[in-house]
Amino acid sequence: MPLVPRYYLGVDGGGTNCRIRLADENLQTLADAGGGRSNLQIEGGEPAYRSITDGTREVFAKAGIDLAETANTHACFGMAGGRLPSARAAFEQRPWPFADVRVYDDIDIARAGAHGGADGAVIIVGTGSAALAMVEGQRHQCGGWGFHIGDQMSGAILGRELVRCSVEAADGLVPASELTRAVIARLGGSIDAVMDWSFPQDPRGPLPAAAGAPSTLLGRAPADFGALIPLFFDYYDKGDPVALRLMDIELGYIDAYVNWFKARGARTMAAVGGFGTRLYPLLMARYGDFIVRPMHEPLHGAVILARQNFPPT
């Protein structure tokens, strides 16, 4: 009786798009595909379900494999908005065509990819931030609570602090620098213009606000503040004093996570995300061989987890 082929499908589901990879039993990539936004907290995960369903058809077509082979495919999804167990469990229960499905928070696939599925820690330092370690089979997660109450290491928080410092400098409360002047110029050239920038008018009209809170309190998205990070690095590389001070704050936050990881027995840590990648020279100088480069991208981490969950027989 001929052996039935087994496939592994991984999903890296992000807030703006998702990526899908189909691999064989040896984790060799057969095809990649893309899709739309895939945050489990958006519309109860319905856009994510559509994106993955459409992307699955695309990735099987690209690989030249009949879609019926989804029945022999084991899937792993790493999803934005997957921090809550209830959201992951509900998404697993949708009518998937696969042999099995496991849904994880997106940081799990980042960690698995960074360490090739072995033990180790990871920090995501991008627009948002979060931290996760696996130590002797035990999962240790910290942060990832979002822009309003967390994300201390993130580009969005540093960008917001940069705008605040720039406004304070323009008011004369603290010394200005070339960086603070560049931020004011980038955002319109005056404090009034920066305030207008920080509370944009939504073309769809006012959005509903919490009871007792005016809709004008709904300001810029985290990504808008994170978009200032390249400008920040332009002046950090020149030794700008405000940039240097803000970097000290950033590294202080990372120190806290490194110490938290080490207290739980982690021996290595990788950093992923655009901001985190840019920080590598500083992290390696600061933490030595505790810092390692990621072995694989998060998407391949999803494929690795799929195979770990459902190994070949």
Secondary structure in CASP SS format (residue, H / E / C, confidence):
PFRMAT SS
TARGET T0000
AUTHOR 0000-0000-0000
METHOD secondary structure of the structure
MODEL  1
M C 1.00
P C 1.00
L C 1.00
V C 1.00
P C 1.00
R C 1.00
Y E 1.00
Y E 1.00
L E 1.00
G E 1.00
V E 1.00
D E 1.00
G E 1.00
G C 1.00
G C 1.00
T C 1.00
N C 1.00
C E 1.00
R E 1.00
I E 1.00
R E 1.00
L E 1.00
A E 1.00
D C 1.00
E C 1.00
N C 1.00
L C 1.00
Q C 1.00
T E 1.00
L E 1.00
A E 1.00
D E 1.00
A E 1.00
G E 1.00
G E 1.00
G C 1.00
R C 1.00
S C 1.00
N C 1.00
L C 1.00
Q C 1.00
I C 1.00
E H 1.00
G H 1.00
G H 1.00
E H 1.00
P H 1.00
A H 1.00
Y H 1.00
R H 1.00
S H 1.00
I H 1.00
T H 1.00
D H 1.00
G H 1.00
T H 1.00
R H 1.00
E H 1.00
V H 1.00
F H 1.00
A H 1.00
K H 1.00
A H 1.00
G C 1.00
I C 1.00
D C 1.00
L H 1.00
A H 1.00
E H 1.00
T H 1.00
A H 1.00
N H 1.00
T E 1.00
H E 1.00
A E 1.00
C E 1.00
F E 1.00
G E 1.00
M E 1.00
A C 1.00
G C 1.00
G C 1.00
R C 1.00
L C 1.00
P H 1.00
S H 1.00
A H 1.00
R H 1.00
A H 1.00
A H 1.00
F H 1.00
E H 1.00
Q C 1.00
R C 1.00
P C 1.00
W C 1.00
P C 1.00
F C 1.00
A C 1.00
D E 1.00
V E 1.00
R E 1.00
V E 1.00
Y E 1.00
D E 1.00
D H 1.00
I H 1.00
D H 1.00
I H 1.00
A H 1.00
R H 1.00
A H 1.00
G H 1.00
A H 1.00
H C 1.00
G C 1.00
G C 1.00
A C 1.00
D C 1.00
G E 1.00
A E 1.00
V E 1.00
I E 1.00
I E 1.00
V E 1.00
G C 1.00
T C 1.00
G C 1.00
S E 1.00
A E 1.00
A E 1.00
L E 1.00
A E 1.00
M E 1.00
V E 1.00
E C 1.00
G C 1.00
Q E 1.00
R E 1.00
H E 1.00
Q E 1.00
C E 1.00
G E 1.00
G C 1.00
W C 1.00
G C 1.00
F C 1.00
H C 1.00
I C 1.00
G C 1.00
D C 1.00
Q C 1.00
M C 1.00
S C 1.00
G H 1.00
A H 1.00
I H 1.00
L H 1.00
G H 1.00
R H 1.00
E H 1.00
L H 1.00
V H 1.00
R H 1.00
C H 1.00
S H 1.00
V H 1.00
E H 1.00
A H 1.00
A H 1.00
D H 1.00
G C 1.00
L C 1.00
V C 1.00
P C 1.00
A C 1.00
S C 1.00
E H 1.00
L H 1.00
T H 1.00
R H 1.00
A H 1.00
V H 1.00
I H 1.00
A H 1.00
R H 1.00
L C 1.00
G C 1.00
G C 1.00
S C 1.00
I H 1.00
D H 1.00
A H 1.00
V H 1.00
M H 1.00
D H 1.00
W H 1.00
S H 1.00
F C 1.00
P C 1.00
Q C 1.00
D C 1.00
P C 1.00
R C 1.00
G C 1.00
P C 1.00
L C 1.00
P C 1.00
A C 1.00
A C 1.00
A C 1.00
G C 1.00
A C 1.00
P C 1.00
S H 1.00
T H 1.00
L H 1.00
L C 1.00
G C 1.00
R C 1.00
A C 1.00
P H 1.00
A H 1.00
D H 1.00
F H 1.00
G H 1.00
A C 1.00
L C 1.00
I H 1.00
P H 1.00
L H 1.00
F H 1.00
F H 1.00
D H 1.00
Y H 1.00
Y H 1.00
D C 1.00
K C 1.00
G C 1.00
D C 1.00
P H 1.00
V H 1.00
A H 1.00
L H 1.00
R H 1.00
L H 1.00
M H 1.00
D H 1.00
I H 1.00
E H 1.00
L H 1.00
G H 1.00
Y H 1.00
I H 1.00
D H 1.00
A H 1.00
Y H 1.00
V H 1.00
N H 1.00
W H 1.00
F H 1.00
K H 1.00
A H 1.00
R C 1.00
G C 1.00
A C 1.00
R C 1.00
T C 1.00
M E 1.00
A E 1.00
A E 1.00
V E 1.00
G C 1.00
G H 1.00
F H 1.00
G H 1.00
T H 1.00
R H 1.00
L C 1.00
Y H 1.00
P H 1.00
L H 1.00
L H 1.00
M H 1.00
A H 1.00
R H 1.00
Y H 1.00
G H 1.00
D H 1.00
F H 1.00
I E 1.00
V C 1.00
R C 1.00
P C 1.00
M C 1.00
H C 1.00
E C 1.00
P H 1.00
L H 1.00
H H 1.00
G H 1.00
A H 1.00
V H 1.00
I H 1.00
L H 1.00
A H 1.00
R H 1.00
Q H 1.00
N H 1.00
F C 1.00
P C 1.00
P C 1.00
T C 1.00
END
